[in-house]
Amino acid sequence: MAESKTRAKKLLTGQIVSKSMNNVVVVDLQRVKTHPLYGKKFRSNKRIKAQKGKFDVEISDVVNISSVRPKSKGVHFKIDSPEKK
């Protein structure tokens, strides 16, 4: 029997910071990490390109994104749903 190897989708939440590209937005992910030795908490940012799909989103909207197969060299995520305000 052949088993299909599937990965679990990553589900992330972030804020849109740019939408100047066609069908692609830049989402800023903020995390609060703790230093392993000293225990101090600090913020870490990561910017990810995501495909808009059918959603009409604006800058500063909070969205949920999930991983998909690569759409292009830098796009590996798509917008699942905008957060409710």
C-alpha positions in Angstrom: 0.0 0.0 0.0 1.3 3.4 -0.9 0.9 6.0 1.8 0.6 9.6 0.9 2.9 11.9 2.9 1.1 15.1 3.7 2.3 17.8 5.9 0.1 19.7 8.3 -0.7 23.2 7.2 0.8 26.1 9.1 -1.9 28.5 10.3 -0.6 31.9 11.2 -2.1 35.3 12.1 -0.6 38.6 11.0 -1.2 42.2 9.9 -1.1 43.4 6.3 1.7 45.9 5.7 1.8 46.2 1.9 -0.5 45.4 -1.0 1.3 47.0 -3.9 1.7 43.8 -5.9 -1.0 42.1 -8.0 -2.8 39.3 -6.1 -0.1 39.3 -3.4 0.1 41.0 0.0 2.9 41.2 2.6 1.9 40.1 6.0 3.9 41.0 9.1 4.0 38.3 11.8 4.9 39.4 15.3 6.0 37.0 18.0 7.1 37.4 21.6 10.0 35.2 22.3 11.9 34.6 25.6 15.7 34.5 25.7 16.7 30.9 26.7 19.4 31.9 29.2 18.3 35.3 30.6 14.5 35.0 30.4 14.0 38.4 28.9 11.1 38.7 26.5 11.6 40.4 23.1 9.6 40.9 19.9 10.5 39.2 16.7 9.0 40.2 13.3 8.8 38.2 10.1 7.3 39.4 6.8 5.7 36.8 4.6 4.2 37.1 1.1 0.7 35.7 0.8 -1.7 35.3 -2.1 -4.9 37.4 -1.7 -7.3 35.0 -3.4 -10.9 36.2 -3.4 -10.6 38.4 -0.3 -10.6 42.2 -0.5 -8.2 43.4 2.2 -6.6 46.7 3.1 -3.4 47.7 4.8 -3.5 47.1 8.6 -6.1 44.4 8.4 -5.5 41.3 10.5 -5.7 38.1 8.5 -5.2 34.4 9.0 -2.8 32.7 6.5 -2.0 29.1 5.8 0.8 27.3 3.9 0.2 26.0 0.4 2.4 24.6 -2.3 4.7 27.3 -3.8 2.9 29.7 -6.1 6.1 31.5 -7.1 9.7 32.0 -5.8 8.6 33.9 -2.7 4.9 33.1 -2.3 4.2 30.0 -0.1 1.1 31.2 1.8 -2.5 32.2 1.0 -5.0 34.2 3.0 -7.6 31.9 4.7 -9.8 34.6 6.2 -9.7 38.1 7.4 -10.2 38.5 11.2 -13.5 39.8 12.3 -13.4 43.3 13.8 
